[in-house]
Amino acid sequence: MKIVFETDETKKNAVMKNCVEVVGPKYLSKFNKIIEANGGNFLVGNGFTWADVYLCHFVPYMETFYNIKLTGGYPAVKKLVERFQADPRIKKWHANAPKMPDFNAEILAEQLQKKLAVK
């Protein structure tokens, strides 16, 4: 969230660098090992759980919204995300889900800062 709310570009770049070089690898390596230890298919059990859903939404969001590559060194995570996105139930949900307006992090941060300043 620091990336979204930071308005200073130098600080925002530092947060992004930390996310890509430190935080992302710390957690993605753990998730990758867990998926591999669970047969390479899921984080927990034999089917998609909320843990899988969260990971499979968060990773593509970060990669798309911030134009960064997170799954390159984590093949089990990448495979899980790809399988999740290819699942017919997920495809059906996406096709019928309400469409969100285009998201602009700068506008959101500005609006939230104004609201926080009022309190």
Contacts in CASP RR format, 6 or more apart in sequence:
PFRMAT RR
TARGET T0000
AUTHOR 0000-0000-0000
METHOD contacts of the structure
MODEL  1
MKIVFETDETKKNAVMKNCVEVVGPKYLSKFNKIIEANGGNFLVGNGFTW
ADVYLCHFVPYMETFYNIKLTGGYPAVKKLVERFQADPRIKKWHANAPKM
PDFNAEILAEQLQKKLAVK
2 15 0 8 1.000
3 12 0 8 1.000
3 15 0 8 1.000
3 16 0 8 1.000
3 19 0 8 1.000
3 66 0 8 1.000
3 105 0 8 1.000
4 105 0 8 1.000
4 108 0 8 1.000
4 109 0 8 1.000
5 109 0 8 1.000
5 112 0 8 1.000
5 113 0 8 1.000
6 12 0 8 1.000
6 15 0 8 1.000
6 109 0 8 1.000
7 106 0 8 1.000
7 109 0 8 1.000
7 110 0 8 1.000
7 113 0 8 1.000
16 66 0 8 1.000
16 68 0 8 1.000
19 62 0 8 1.000
19 68 0 8 1.000
20 68 0 8 1.000
20 70 0 8 1.000
24 70 0 8 1.000
28 59 0 8 1.000
28 70 0 8 1.000
28 71 0 8 1.000
28 73 0 8 1.000
28 74 0 8 1.000
28 77 0 8 1.000
29 74 0 8 1.000
31 43 0 8 1.000
31 55 0 8 1.000
31 74 0 8 1.000
31 76 0 8 1.000
31 77 0 8 1.000
32 73 0 8 1.000
32 74 0 8 1.000
32 75 0 8 1.000
32 76 0 8 1.000
32 77 0 8 1.000
33 76 0 8 1.000
34 43 0 8 1.000
35 41 0 8 1.000
35 42 0 8 1.000
35 43 0 8 1.000
35 76 0 8 1.000
35 77 0 8 1.000
35 79 0 8 1.000
35 80 0 8 1.000
36 76 0 8 1.000
38 44 0 8 1.000
38 45 0 8 1.000
40 76 0 8 1.000
40 79 0 8 1.000
40 80 0 8 1.000
41 47 0 8 1.000
41 80 0 8 1.000
41 83 0 8 1.000
42 48 0 8 1.000
42 49 0 8 1.000
42 52 0 8 1.000
42 80 0 8 1.000
43 49 0 8 1.000
43 51 0 8 1.000
43 52 0 8 1.000
43 55 0 8 1.000
43 80 0 8 1.000
44 51 0 8 1.000
44 52 0 8 1.000
48 84 0 8 1.000
48 87 0 8 1.000
52 80 0 8 1.000
52 84 0 8 1.000
53 84 0 8 1.000
55 77 0 8 1.000
55 80 0 8 1.000
55 81 0 8 1.000
56 80 0 8 1.000
56 81 0 8 1.000
56 84 0 8 1.000
56 85 0 8 1.000
59 70 0 8 1.000
59 71 0 8 1.000
59 77 0 8 1.000
59 81 0 8 1.000
60 81 0 8 1.000
60 85 0 8 1.000
62 68 0 8 1.000
62 70 0 8 1.000
63 69 0 8 1.000
63 70 0 8 1.000
63 71 0 8 1.000
65 103 0 8 1.000
65 105 0 8 1.000
70 77 0 8 1.000
71 77 0 8 1.000
71 78 0 8 1.000
71 81 0 8 1.000
72 78 0 8 1.000
84 90 0 8 1.000
85 91 0 8 1.000
END
